[in-house]
Amino acid sequence: MGFREADALRVEDALSLAMQAKDADRQIRPRGVDVAAILHHLKVDSQTLQAALLSDPYLRETLKESYIRAHFGETVADLVDKVNWLNTFSEYAQTEVQEPEQAELLRRMLLAVVNDVRAVFVKLAYRVQRLRILTNQEVPVRHDIAKETLAIFSPLANRLGIGQLKWELEDLSFRYLNPEEYKKLARALAVNRAEREAYIHNFITLLEQEFQQYGIQARIYGRPKHLYSIWRKIERKQVDINDLFDLLAVRVIVDEIQTCYSVLGVIHSKWLHIPNEFDDYIANPKYNGYRSLHTVVIGVEGRPVEIQIRTREMHMFAEYGIAAHWRYKEGGQQDPTFDRNIASLRRLLDSRADDHSLLDHFRAELFTDEIFVLTPKGQVIRLVKDATPLDFAYAIHTEVGHRCRGAKVNGHIVPLTYALKSGERVEILTAKHGGPSLGWLEANMGYVKTAHARNKIRQWFKQQDHEKHQRAGKLLIEKERQKLGIKDLDVGELAAHFHFSRPEDFLIAIGRADISPTQVAAALKIPDLKQDPVKLPARAHHIKKLNEADQITIQGIRNLFTHLAKCCAPTPSDDIIGYVTIGKGVTIHRQDCKNIIRLPQERQSRLIDVSWGNDPDAFPVEIAVTAIDRKGLLKDITHILSNEHINIVRTSSYTNSHDRSVGMSIILEISEMAQLSLALDKISQVHNVLDVRRKA
């Protein structure tokens, strides 16, 4: 096999399991053993071979994932999982894959979900084997699989540069879809096969004689033609088979790029060439990384002969694509230079990268800004990364977006702020009537990520009449006033702040979402907020009092029980760390304190992050939360406050045992009203929270 000993042993173990599966399972379906044979011919690495063997359909049903991870490692187990997903994914809709744009999106979605190109190699080999054994299936089944292959999988093989798989996928599909055309073309090629082979043999002899005169070392051989590509060319050009230039074709393989051009010069000096048929894919590679020189010359008897000229490395890539890359690395050989173009799916390789960096590069660069999700009917929708169900709804249809009230992802209800991932199936739950919410436009709330959805929502509000906008604006202002605990709010002063001459125009602008509630909150000036610092609970008086500028923050929470360690006496200029004592709160040490450095391993779990609090611009605010009690409620609320960089000074709560309601009082430190407004909005979205507002 040419693998390292440890890798070869794992391949043998996987082969043993695949052979047992083939003997135990009598169903006629692609076997891991046959698929591995196809891939071994493509010179793939040992991990890809193991994945091919272990993804045998019988093993998929009987072999536990934990066994694969334990005996073959994490990488192979992940590959097997991805291959099994590809082999069982059943969201292809025949009506969709026949649409070129949808087929392209589906190909991209498969790559984005799998995220390891080697799994796609294995899937392509499984599809080849499926086509090989498809003869006994009913005609409609053969047609569906062949159509799907031409729409989805042969283009993938082409993009990955795996010519051998691409040609077989296409020829077998052509055979099932157009059996009469297939037979007719095969017979036409067979009629003069012996004569064509003799002509090519003589032409190769002439080439060898010319190269000897110039001292050029080259390997020359006839190039086989594939039925599907010939048929496509005949259909496209509307010509007879005998009028095609490339029925007579040879390939010249040399060692260096410079020699490719030397060979071209010799050929063009010896034979007349057809200028329109010359292509330099070395200087201008194809999008899938293919490189070669193509030319057509007029040979003996005036017959056109196509000649392809390339280096060994170019030939390796053309035949095996990037499938051979991991095998090169595994064997420790120098990797050939491949063109890189991840954005257009694969001029992809950096010759200096090792296995892991190449794979990381693939994962990092492929579709970094895109996701691909499915409608319930299997249509693929392309969205920006982290798009939400609302973005999806507006991508389907504007009215679906306007009336969206909920969403299911893979059959489960999710919030409208849920970040969708490639491969998920999304169903939108709609109301019969109604429109969007202004809150959807709040960027920090995370309802929409796409400009398309945001523009559609804004357009909807702008199309409403002014009186309705004004009423909506009043409601939003009143909501902010109550939420922030403001007794008197001067709308005229706010209108002037936003450069409106009339308060009515200001309210209309809010109502049609030209001005967001967060912007309004940021403009509010509330004198009663500038009050004295909040006093600590009486039970904390025995703790050493720090200066106001030197209060200590423990993982985002201020004024917990703390005292300074006497052993190292930390000061505000020192880097500090906290040690949780039993019954004495948190002791604050310098990070270089000898007692911390020498702390036994079993006590190191008591160390926590602390920092000197010094935020003179922050001021205290008390908020009230009303909710239905549940496990983890306080944790969810404090998590939001932490994400908004808001310190918690003190919390207290009471619970009504009769109706399970809970009231919380939380004293925060905020820097501006917009920060508080956003935090209150996010807390209001927490499950079981009924109301949240600032205490006046």
C-alpha positions as CSV (number, residue, x, y, z in Angstrom):
1,M,0.0,0.0,0.0
2,G,2.9,2.4,0.7
3,F,1.5,3.5,4.0
4,R,3.4,3.8,7.3
5,E,3.2,0.6,9.4
6,A,0.6,1.9,11.9
7,D,-1.6,3.3,9.2
8,A,-1.4,0.1,7.2
9,L,-2.5,-1.9,10.2
10,R,-5.5,0.3,10.7
11,V,-6.5,0.0,7.0
12,E,-6.2,-3.8,7.4
13,D,-8.5,-3.7,10.5
14,A,-11.0,-1.6,8.6
15,L,-10.8,-3.9,5.6
16,S,-11.5,-6.9,7.9
17,L,-14.6,-5.3,9.2
18,A,-15.8,-4.3,5.7
19,M,-15.3,-7.8,4.4
20,Q,-17.3,-9.2,7.3
21,A,-20.0,-6.7,6.5
22,K,-20.1,-7.7,2.8
23,D,-20.5,-11.4,3.8
24,A,-23.2,-10.7,6.4
25,D,-25.3,-8.3,4.3
26,R,-27.0,-9.8,1.2
27,Q,-28.6,-6.5,0.0
28,I,-27.4,-5.2,-3.3
29,R,-25.9,-1.9,-2.4
30,P,-22.5,-0.2,-2.6
31,R,-19.9,-2.0,-0.4
32,G,-17.1,-0.3,1.5
33,V,-14.6,-2.8,0.0
34,D,-15.4,-1.8,-3.6
35,V,-15.4,1.9,-2.8
36,A,-12.0,1.6,-1.0
37,A,-10.7,-0.1,-4.2
38,I,-11.8,2.9,-6.3
39,L,-10.2,5.4,-3.9
40,H,-6.9,3.4,-3.5
41,H,-6.5,3.8,-7.3
42,L,-6.8,7.5,-6.8
43,K,-3.9,7.4,-4.3
44,V,-5.8,8.8,-1.3
45,D,-4.4,8.7,2.2
46,S,-4.9,5.9,4.7
47,Q,-7.5,7.8,6.8
48,T,-9.7,8.3,3.7
49,L,-9.4,4.6,2.9
50,Q,-10.4,3.7,6.5
51,A,-13.4,6.0,6.3
52,A,-14.5,4.4,3.0
53,L,-14.3,0.9,4.5
54,L,-16.0,1.8,7.8
55,S,-18.9,3.7,6.1
56,D,-20.1,0.5,4.5
57,P,-23.9,0.7,4.9
58,Y,-24.1,-2.5,7.0
59,L,-21.4,-1.1,9.4
60,R,-23.3,2.2,9.5
61,E,-26.3,0.2,10.9
62,T,-24.3,-2.1,13.2
63,L,-21.0,-0.6,14.3
64,K,-21.1,1.9,17.1
65,E,-19.4,5.3,16.7
66,S,-17.6,4.9,20.0
67,Y,-15.9,1.7,18.7
68,I,-14.6,3.6,15.6
69,R,-13.3,6.5,17.8
70,A,-11.6,4.1,20.2
71,H,-9.9,1.9,17.5
72,F,-9.4,4.3,14.6
73,G,-9.2,7.7,16.1
74,E,-11.1,11.0,16.2
75,T,-10.3,12.0,12.6
76,V,-11.4,8.8,11.0
77,A,-14.6,8.7,13.2
78,D,-15.4,12.3,12.1
79,L,-14.9,11.4,8.5
80,V,-17.1,8.3,8.7
81,D,-19.8,10.5,10.3
82,K,-19.6,13.0,7.5
83,V,-19.7,10.3,4.8
84,N,-22.7,8.6,6.4
85,W,-24.5,12.0,6.5
86,L,-23.8,12.4,2.7
87,N,-24.8,8.8,2.0
88,T,-28.1,9.1,3.8
89,F,-29.0,12.8,3.1
90,S,-32.3,12.6,1.3
91,E,-33.3,16.2,0.7
92,Y,-32.6,16.2,-3.0
93,A,-35.7,17.2,-4.9
94,Q,-35.7,16.2,-8.6
95,T,-37.6,19.4,-9.5
96,E,-34.9,21.4,-7.8
97,V,-31.7,19.7,-9.0
98,Q,-32.7,20.3,-12.6
99,E,-32.5,24.0,-12.0
100,P,-28.9,25.0,-12.6
101,E,-28.8,27.6,-9.8
102,Q,-30.4,25.2,-7.3
103,A,-28.0,22.4,-8.2
104,E,-25.1,24.8,-7.7
105,L,-26.4,25.9,-4.3
106,L,-27.0,22.2,-3.3
107,R,-23.4,21.4,-4.2
108,R,-22.1,24.3,-2.1
109,M,-24.3,23.3,0.8
110,L,-22.9,19.8,0.8
111,L,-19.4,21.1,0.9
112,A,-20.2,23.7,3.6
113,V,-21.9,21.1,5.8
114,V,-19.3,18.3,5.5
115,N,-16.4,20.7,5.8
116,D,-13.8,18.0,5.1
117,V,-13.1,17.6,1.4
118,R,-12.0,13.9,1.9
119,A,-15.5,13.0,2.9
120,V,-16.6,14.2,-0.5
121,F,-14.0,12.0,-2.2
122,V,-15.5,9.0,-0.4
123,K,-19.1,10.0,-1.3
124,L,-18.1,10.4,-5.0
125,A,-16.6,6.9,-5.0
126,Y,-19.8,5.5,-3.4
127,R,-21.8,7.2,-6.2
128,V,-19.6,5.6,-8.8
129,Q,-20.1,2.2,-7.2
130,R,-23.9,2.9,-7.0
131,L,-24.0,3.5,-10.7
132,R,-21.9,0.4,-11.5
133,I,-24.5,-1.8,-9.8
134,L,-27.6,0.1,-11.0
135,T,-28.3,-2.1,-14.0
136,N,-30.9,-4.2,-12.2
137,Q,-32.9,-1.3,-10.8
138,E,-36.1,-0.1,-12.3
139,V,-35.8,2.5,-15.1
140,P,-37.3,5.4,-13.0
141,V,-34.8,4.8,-10.3
142,R,-31.9,4.6,-12.7
143,H,-33.1,7.9,-14.3
144,D,-33.4,9.7,-11.0
145,I,-29.9,8.7,-9.8
146,A,-28.3,9.5,-13.1
147,K,-29.9,12.9,-13.2
148,E,-28.8,13.7,-9.7
149,T,-25.3,12.5,-10.5
150,L,-25.0,14.8,-13.5
151,A,-26.5,17.7,-11.6
152,I,-24.7,17.4,-8.3
153,F,-21.8,14.9,-8.2
154,S,-20.0,15.0,-11.5
155,P,-19.6,18.8,-11.2
156,L,-18.2,18.3,-7.7
157,A,-15.7,15.8,-9.0
158,N,-14.7,18.3,-11.7
159,R,-14.2,21.1,-9.1
160,L,-12.1,18.8,-7.1
161,G,-10.0,18.0,-10.2
162,I,-10.7,14.2,-10.0
163,G,-10.9,13.5,-13.7
164,Q,-11.1,9.8,-13.4
165,L,-14.2,9.9,-11.2
166,K,-15.8,12.7,-13.2
167,W,-15.5,10.7,-16.5
168,E,-17.0,7.5,-15.1
169,L,-19.8,9.3,-13.3
170,E,-20.7,11.0,-16.6
171,D,-20.4,8.0,-18.9
172,L,-22.5,5.7,-16.6
173,S,-25.2,8.4,-16.1
174,F,-25.2,8.9,-19.9
175,R,-25.7,5.2,-20.4
176,Y,-28.8,5.1,-18.1
177,L,-30.4,8.3,-19.3
178,N,-29.8,7.9,-23.1
179,P,-29.2,4.2,-23.7
180,E,-29.8,4.3,-27.4
181,E,-27.5,7.4,-28.0
182,Y,-24.9,5.7,-25.8
183,K,-24.9,2.5,-27.9
184,K,-25.0,4.4,-31.2
185,L,-22.0,6.5,-30.2
186,A,-20.1,3.5,-28.8
187,R,-20.7,1.6,-32.1
188,A,-19.6,4.6,-34.2
189,L,-16.3,4.8,-32.2
190,A,-15.7,1.1,-32.4
191,V,-16.0,1.0,-36.3
192,N,-12.7,2.7,-36.9
193,R,-11.1,2.1,-33.6
194,A,-8.2,-0.1,-35.0
195,E,-7.5,2.4,-37.8
196,R,-7.4,5.3,-35.3
197,E,-5.1,3.4,-32.9
198,A,-2.7,2.7,-35.8
199,Y,-2.8,6.3,-36.8
200,I,-2.0,7.5,-33.3
201,H,0.8,4.9,-33.0
202,N,2.5,6.3,-36.1
203,F,2.0,9.9,-35.0
204,I,3.6,9.1,-31.6
205,T,6.6,7.6,-33.4
206,L,7.0,10.8,-35.4
207,L,6.8,12.9,-32.2
208,E,9.5,10.7,-30.5
209,Q,11.8,11.2,-33.5
210,E,11.4,15.0,-33.4
211,F,12.0,15.1,-29.6
212,Q,15.1,13.0,-29.9
213,Q,16.6,15.6,-32.3
214,Y,16.1,18.3,-29.7
215,G,17.2,16.2,-26.7
216,I,13.7,16.3,-25.1
217,Q,12.8,13.6,-22.7
218,A,9.0,12.9,-22.7
219,R,6.4,10.2,-22.1
220,I,3.9,10.1,-25.0
221,Y,0.7,8.1,-25.2
222,G,-2.7,8.1,-26.8
223,R,-5.5,9.7,-24.8
224,P,-8.8,7.8,-24.4
225,K,-12.0,9.7,-25.3
226,H,-15.1,9.5,-23.0
227,L,-18.5,9.0,-24.5
228,Y,-20.4,11.6,-22.6
229,S,-17.9,14.4,-23.4
230,I,-18.0,13.4,-27.1
231,W,-21.8,13.4,-27.1
232,R,-22.0,16.8,-25.4
233,K,-19.6,18.2,-28.0
234,I,-21.6,16.8,-30.9
235,E,-24.8,18.2,-29.4
236,R,-23.3,21.6,-28.7
237,K,-21.5,22.1,-32.1
238,Q,-24.2,20.2,-34.1
239,V,-21.5,18.4,-36.1
240,D,-20.9,14.8,-37.2
241,I,-18.6,12.6,-35.1
242,N,-16.0,12.5,-37.9
243,D,-15.7,16.3,-37.8
244,L,-14.5,16.5,-34.2
245,F,-10.9,17.6,-33.8
246,D,-10.1,15.6,-30.7
247,L,-11.0,12.0,-31.7
248,L,-7.4,11.6,-32.5
249,A,-5.5,12.7,-29.3
250,V,-2.2,12.3,-27.7
251,R,-0.7,13.4,-24.4
252,V,2.9,14.5,-23.8
253,I,4.3,14.3,-20.2
254,V,7.6,16.1,-19.3
255,D,9.5,17.1,-16.2
256,E,9.4,20.9,-16.2
257,I,7.2,23.8,-17.2
258,Q,9.8,25.2,-19.5
259,T,10.0,21.9,-21.4
260,C,6.2,22.1,-22.0
261,Y,6.8,25.3,-24.1
262,S,9.8,23.8,-25.8
263,V,7.7,20.8,-26.8
264,L,5.0,23.2,-28.1
265,G,7.5,25.0,-30.2
266,V,8.8,21.8,-31.8
267,I,5.3,20.6,-32.6
268,H,4.2,24.0,-34.1
269,S,7.4,24.1,-36.2
270,K,6.8,20.6,-37.6
271,W,3.0,20.7,-38.2
272,L,0.5,23.4,-39.1
273,H,-1.7,24.2,-36.0
274,I,-5.2,25.5,-35.8
275,P,-5.0,28.9,-33.8
276,N,-8.5,28.8,-32.5
277,E,-8.0,25.4,-30.9
278,F,-4.9,26.5,-28.9
279,D,-5.3,27.0,-25.1
280,D,-2.6,27.8,-22.5
281,Y,-4.0,26.5,-19.2
282,I,-0.6,26.7,-17.6
283,A,-0.5,30.5,-17.7
284,N,-4.3,30.7,-17.2
285,P,-5.4,27.6,-15.2
286,K,-9.0,26.4,-15.2
287,Y,-11.1,27.3,-12.1
288,N,-10.6,23.8,-10.7
289,G,-6.8,24.0,-10.8
290,Y,-6.3,22.1,-14.1
291,R,-3.2,23.1,-16.0
292,S,-1.9,22.0,-19.4
293,L,-1.2,23.2,-22.9
294,H,-3.7,22.2,-25.6
295,T,-3.2,22.5,-29.3
296,V,-4.6,20.9,-32.5
297,V,-2.3,20.2,-35.5
298,I,-2.9,19.0,-39.0
299,G,-1.2,15.6,-39.2
300,V,-0.6,13.1,-42.0
301,E,-3.4,12.9,-44.5
302,G,-4.7,16.2,-43.3
303,R,-6.3,14.8,-40.2
304,P,-6.5,16.9,-37.1
305,V,-4.7,15.6,-33.9
306,E,-5.2,17.1,-30.5
307,I,-2.1,17.3,-28.3
308,Q,-2.0,18.0,-24.5
309,I,1.3,18.9,-23.0
310,R,1.9,19.0,-19.2
311,T,4.3,18.2,-16.4
312,R,4.1,15.1,-14.2
313,E,2.7,17.2,-11.4
314,M,0.1,18.7,-13.6
315,H,-0.8,15.3,-14.8
316,M,-1.1,13.9,-11.3
317,F,-3.5,16.8,-10.4
318,A,-5.6,16.3,-13.6
319,E,-6.0,12.6,-13.0
320,Y,-6.4,12.5,-9.2
321,G,-7.1,16.0,-8.2
322,I,-6.5,17.0,-4.6
323,A,-7.4,13.5,-3.5
324,A,-3.7,12.7,-3.9
325,H,-2.5,15.5,-1.6
326,W,-2.9,13.8,1.7
327,R,-1.2,10.7,0.3
328,Y,1.8,12.8,-0.6
329,K,2.0,14.2,2.9
330,E,1.5,10.9,4.5
331,G,4.4,9.4,2.6
332,G,6.6,12.3,3.5
333,Q,7.2,13.3,-0.1
334,Q,7.5,16.8,-1.4
335,D,4.1,18.1,-2.3
336,P,3.8,19.5,-5.8
337,T,2.8,23.1,-6.3
338,F,-1.0,23.4,-6.8
339,D,-2.8,26.6,-7.8
340,R,-5.0,27.9,-5.0
341,N,-8.5,29.3,-5.4
342,I,-10.7,28.3,-2.5
343,A,-13.3,30.9,-3.3
344,S,-14.1,29.3,-6.6
345,L,-13.7,25.8,-5.1
346,R,-10.4,24.6,-5.5
347,R,-7.2,25.9,-6.8
348,L,-6.6,25.2,-3.2
349,L,-3.3,23.9,-2.1
350,D,-0.3,25.6,-0.5
351,S,2.7,23.5,-1.3
352,R,4.3,24.2,2.1
353,A,1.2,23.4,4.2
354,D,1.0,20.2,6.2
355,D,-2.1,18.0,6.5
356,H,-3.6,20.0,9.4
357,S,-2.9,23.4,8.1
358,L,-4.3,22.6,4.7
359,L,-7.5,21.2,6.2
360,D,-7.8,24.2,8.6
361,H,-7.3,26.5,5.6
362,F,-10.1,24.6,3.7
363,R,-12.4,24.9,6.8
364,A,-11.5,28.6,7.4
365,E,-11.9,29.8,3.8
366,L,-14.7,27.8,2.3
367,F,-18.0,29.6,2.5
368,T,-16.8,31.7,5.5
369,D,-19.5,34.3,4.8
370,E,-22.3,32.0,3.5
371,I,-24.7,29.3,4.8
372,F,-27.0,27.1,2.8
373,V,-30.3,26.0,4.3
374,L,-33.3,24.0,3.0
375,T,-37.0,24.8,2.7
376,P,-39.4,21.9,3.7
377,K,-39.6,21.0,0.0
378,G,-35.8,20.7,-0.4
379,Q,-35.1,24.1,-2.1
380,V,-31.7,25.5,-1.1
381,I,-31.6,29.1,0.1
382,R,-28.2,30.9,0.4
383,L,-27.9,33.4,3.3
384,V,-25.1,35.2,5.1
385,K,-23.4,33.5,8.0
386,D,-25.4,33.7,11.2
387,A,-28.6,34.6,9.4
388,T,-31.8,34.0,11.3
389,P,-35.2,32.4,10.6
390,L,-36.5,35.9,9.8
391,D,-33.8,36.4,7.2
392,F,-34.8,33.0,5.8
393,A,-38.5,34.1,5.8
394,Y,-37.8,37.3,3.8
395,A,-35.6,35.3,1.4
396,I,-38.5,33.1,0.6
397,H,-41.0,35.9,0.1
398,T,-41.6,39.4,1.5
399,E,-45.1,38.5,2.8
400,V,-43.7,35.4,4.5
401,G,-41.3,37.6,6.3
402,H,-43.9,40.2,7.3
403,R,-46.2,37.5,8.7
404,C,-43.5,35.4,10.4
405,R,-44.3,34.6,14.0
406,G,-42.1,31.6,14.7
407,A,-39.8,29.0,13.2
408,K,-38.9,25.3,13.3
409,V,-35.4,24.0,12.5
410,N,-35.2,20.3,11.8
411,G,-38.6,19.9,13.3
412,H,-37.8,21.8,16.6
413,I,-39.1,25.3,17.6
414,V,-36.3,27.9,17.8
415,P,-36.3,31.6,18.6
416,L,-36.4,34.1,15.8
417,T,-32.9,35.1,16.8
418,Y,-31.5,31.6,16.3
419,A,-28.3,31.5,14.1
420,L,-29.0,29.1,11.2
421,K,-26.3,26.6,10.1
422,S,-25.7,25.0,6.7
423,G,-27.8,21.9,6.0
424,E,-30.6,22.7,8.4
425,R,-34.2,22.5,7.2
426,V,-36.3,25.5,8.2
427,E,-40.1,25.9,8.4
428,I,-41.6,29.3,9.0
429,L,-44.7,29.6,11.1
430,T,-46.9,32.5,9.9
431,A,-50.0,34.5,11.0
432,K,-52.8,35.0,8.6
433,H,-52.6,38.8,9.0
434,G,-50.2,41.3,10.5
435,G,-46.9,42.9,9.8
436,P,-43.3,43.1,11.2
437,S,-42.3,44.4,14.5
438,L,-40.2,47.5,14.9
439,G,-38.0,45.5,17.4
440,W,-36.8,43.4,14.5
441,L,-34.8,46.4,13.3
442,E,-32.9,46.7,16.5
443,A,-29.4,45.6,15.4
444,N,-28.3,44.6,18.9
445,M,-31.3,42.3,19.4
446,G,-30.1,40.0,16.5
447,Y,-33.4,39.4,14.7
448,V,-32.1,40.1,11.2
449,K,-28.6,39.9,9.7
450,T,-29.3,40.6,6.0
451,A,-29.7,44.0,4.4
452,H,-32.5,42.4,2.3
453,A,-34.7,41.6,5.3
454,R,-33.9,44.9,7.0
455,N,-34.9,46.9,3.9
456,K,-38.1,45.0,3.5
457,I,-39.1,45.7,7.1
458,R,-38.3,49.4,6.7
459,Q,-40.3,49.6,3.5
460,W,-43.3,48.1,5.2
461,F,-43.2,50.7,7.9
462,K,-42.7,53.6,5.4
463,Q,-45.8,52.4,3.5
464,Q,-48.0,52.8,6.5
465,D,-49.9,56.2,6.8
466,H,-48.5,59.0,8.9
467,E,-51.2,58.8,11.6
468,K,-50.3,55.1,12.1
469,H,-46.6,56.0,12.3
470,Q,-47.3,58.7,14.8
471,R,-49.3,56.3,17.0
472,A,-46.6,53.7,16.8
473,G,-44.0,56.3,17.7
474,K,-46.0,57.4,20.8
475,L,-46.2,53.8,21.9
476,L,-42.5,53.2,21.5
477,I,-41.7,56.4,23.4
478,E,-44.1,55.4,26.2
479,K,-42.6,51.9,26.3
480,E,-39.1,53.4,26.7
481,R,-40.3,55.8,29.4
482,Q,-41.9,53.0,31.5
483,K,-39.1,50.6,30.9
484,L,-36.4,53.1,32.0
485,G,-38.6,54.4,34.9
486,I,-38.8,58.0,33.7
487,K,-41.6,60.1,35.3
488,D,-41.6,63.0,32.8
489,L,-40.3,62.9,29.3
490,D,-40.1,66.0,27.1
491,V,-40.8,64.9,23.6
492,G,-40.2,68.4,22.2
493,E,-36.6,68.4,23.7
494,L,-36.0,64.9,22.2
495,A,-37.3,66.1,18.8
496,A,-34.9,69.1,18.8
497,H,-32.0,66.7,19.7
498,F,-32.7,64.8,16.5
499,H,-33.2,68.0,14.5
500,F,-36.9,67.8,14.0
501,S,-38.8,71.1,14.2
502,R,-42.1,69.4,15.2
503,P,-42.6,66.6,17.8
504,E,-45.1,65.0,15.5
505,D,-42.4,64.5,12.8
506,F,-40.1,63.0,15.4
507,L,-42.8,60.5,16.5
508,I,-43.5,59.6,12.8
509,A,-39.7,58.9,12.3
510,I,-39.7,56.6,15.3
511,G,-42.9,54.9,14.2
512,R,-41.5,54.1,10.7
513,A,-38.2,52.9,12.2
514,D,-36.0,55.7,10.9
515,I,-34.9,56.3,14.5
516,S,-34.5,53.2,16.8
517,P,-35.5,53.0,20.5
518,T,-31.9,52.5,21.4
519,Q,-31.0,55.8,19.7
520,V,-33.8,57.5,21.8
521,A,-32.5,55.9,25.0
522,A,-29.0,57.1,24.2
523,A,-30.3,60.7,24.0
524,L,-32.1,60.7,27.3
525,K,-30.7,62.8,30.1
526,I,-32.1,61.7,33.5
527,P,-30.9,63.9,36.5
528,D,-32.0,61.5,39.2
529,L,-29.5,58.8,38.1
530,K,-26.6,60.9,39.5
531,Q,-27.1,59.7,43.1
532,D,-24.8,58.6,45.8
533,P,-23.0,55.3,45.4
534,V,-25.0,52.3,46.5
535,K,-24.2,51.2,50.1
536,L,-23.0,47.7,50.7
537,P,-25.2,45.3,52.7
538,A,-24.7,45.7,56.5
539,R,-23.4,42.1,56.8
540,A,-20.3,43.1,54.7
541,H,-19.0,45.8,57.1
542,H,-16.4,43.6,58.7
543,I,-14.5,43.2,55.3
544,K,-11.6,45.5,54.8
545,K,-13.0,48.6,53.0
546,L,-11.3,49.6,49.8
547,N,-11.1,53.1,48.4
548,E,-13.9,53.8,45.9
549,A,-11.5,53.7,43.0
550,D,-10.0,50.4,44.2
551,Q,-13.1,48.3,44.5
552,I,-12.6,44.7,43.3
553,T,-14.6,43.1,40.6
554,I,-14.9,39.3,40.8
555,Q,-15.8,37.8,37.4
556,G,-17.9,40.8,36.5
557,I,-19.6,41.2,40.0
558,R,-18.7,44.0,42.3
559,N,-18.5,44.1,46.2
560,L,-18.6,40.5,47.1
561,F,-17.0,39.5,50.4
562,T,-13.3,40.2,49.9
563,H,-10.2,41.0,51.9
564,L,-6.6,41.6,51.0
565,A,-4.1,38.9,51.8
566,K,-1.5,39.9,54.4
567,C,1.2,37.7,52.9
568,C,1.6,39.8,49.8
569,A,-0.4,43.0,50.5
570,P,-1.6,43.7,46.9
571,T,-2.1,47.3,45.7
572,P,-4.0,48.6,42.7
573,S,-0.9,48.6,40.6
574,D,-0.5,44.8,41.0
575,D,-1.9,41.9,38.9
576,I,-4.2,40.0,41.3
577,I,-6.0,36.7,41.6
578,G,-8.7,35.6,44.0
579,Y,-8.7,32.5,46.3
580,V,-12.1,31.3,47.6
581,T,-11.8,30.5,51.3
582,I,-14.3,28.5,53.4
583,G,-16.5,30.9,55.3
584,K,-14.3,34.0,54.8
585,G,-15.2,35.1,51.3
586,V,-12.5,35.7,48.7
587,T,-8.9,36.5,49.6
588,I,-7.1,38.8,47.1
589,H,-3.5,37.9,46.4
590,R,-0.8,39.1,44.0
591,Q,-0.5,36.7,41.1
592,D,3.2,36.3,41.9
593,C,2.5,35.6,45.6
594,K,4.6,32.6,46.8
595,N,1.5,31.1,48.5
596,I,-0.4,31.1,45.2
597,I,2.6,29.8,43.2
598,R,3.1,27.0,45.7
599,L,-0.7,26.2,46.0
600,P,-1.3,22.4,46.0
601,Q,-2.9,21.0,42.8
602,E,-6.1,20.0,44.6
603,R,-6.7,23.6,45.8
604,Q,-6.1,25.3,42.5
605,S,-9.7,24.9,41.5
606,R,-10.5,27.6,44.1
607,L,-8.6,30.3,42.2
608,I,-10.9,32.8,40.3
609,D,-10.3,35.8,38.1
610,V,-10.5,39.2,39.9
611,S,-9.7,42.7,38.8
612,W,-9.4,46.2,40.3
613,G,-12.6,48.1,39.6
614,N,-12.0,51.6,38.4
615,D,-15.0,52.9,36.4
616,P,-15.7,56.5,37.5
617,D,-18.1,57.0,34.6
618,A,-20.5,54.2,35.7
619,F,-23.5,55.0,37.9
620,P,-25.9,52.7,39.8
621,V,-29.4,51.7,38.6
622,E,-31.9,49.4,40.2
623,I,-34.0,47.2,37.9
624,A,-37.0,45.0,38.8
625,V,-37.7,41.7,37.0
626,T,-41.0,39.8,37.3
627,A,-40.9,36.2,36.0
628,I,-42.2,32.7,36.5
629,D,-39.6,30.8,38.5
630,R,-37.5,28.2,36.8
631,K,-34.1,26.6,37.1
632,G,-31.3,28.7,35.6
633,L,-33.4,31.9,35.4
634,L,-30.9,34.1,37.3
635,K,-28.0,32.6,35.4
636,D,-29.5,33.5,32.1
637,I,-30.2,37.1,33.2
638,T,-26.6,37.6,34.6
639,H,-25.2,36.1,31.4
640,I,-26.9,38.8,29.4
641,L,-25.6,41.5,31.8
642,S,-22.1,40.1,31.6
643,N,-22.2,40.1,27.7
644,E,-23.3,43.7,27.8
645,H,-20.3,44.5,30.1
646,I,-22.6,45.6,33.0
647,N,-21.4,45.1,36.5
648,I,-23.8,43.7,39.1
649,V,-23.6,45.4,42.5
650,R,-26.3,43.5,44.4
651,T,-29.2,41.1,43.8
652,S,-32.2,40.1,45.9
653,S,-35.3,38.1,45.1
654,Y,-38.5,36.8,46.5
655,T,-40.6,33.9,45.4
656,N,-44.4,33.4,45.6
657,S,-44.9,29.7,46.4
658,H,-48.5,29.8,45.3
659,D,-48.1,30.9,41.7
660,R,-44.3,30.3,41.3
661,S,-43.8,33.9,40.4
662,V,-40.5,35.5,41.3
663,G,-39.6,39.2,41.7
664,M,-35.9,40.2,41.4
665,S,-34.3,43.5,42.4
666,I,-30.9,43.9,40.7
667,I,-28.6,46.9,41.2
668,L,-26.4,47.5,38.2
669,E,-23.6,49.9,37.2
670,I,-24.2,51.4,33.7
671,S,-22.4,54.0,31.7
672,E,-25.3,55.2,29.5
673,M,-29.0,54.8,29.1
674,A,-28.7,53.1,25.7
675,Q,-26.7,50.4,27.4
676,L,-29.5,49.9,30.0
677,S,-32.3,50.0,27.4
678,L,-30.6,47.3,25.3
679,A,-30.0,45.1,28.4
680,L,-33.6,45.4,29.5
681,D,-34.8,44.5,26.0
682,K,-32.6,41.4,26.0
683,I,-33.7,40.4,29.5
684,S,-37.3,40.7,28.4
685,Q,-36.7,38.0,25.8
686,V,-35.5,35.5,28.4
687,H,-37.8,32.5,28.8
688,N,-40.3,33.0,31.6
689,V,-39.6,36.7,32.1
690,L,-42.9,38.6,32.3
691,D,-41.7,42.2,32.8
692,V,-38.4,44.1,33.4
693,R,-38.0,47.8,34.0
694,R,-35.9,50.3,35.9
695,K,-37.2,51.2,39.3
696,A,-38.0,54.9,39.5
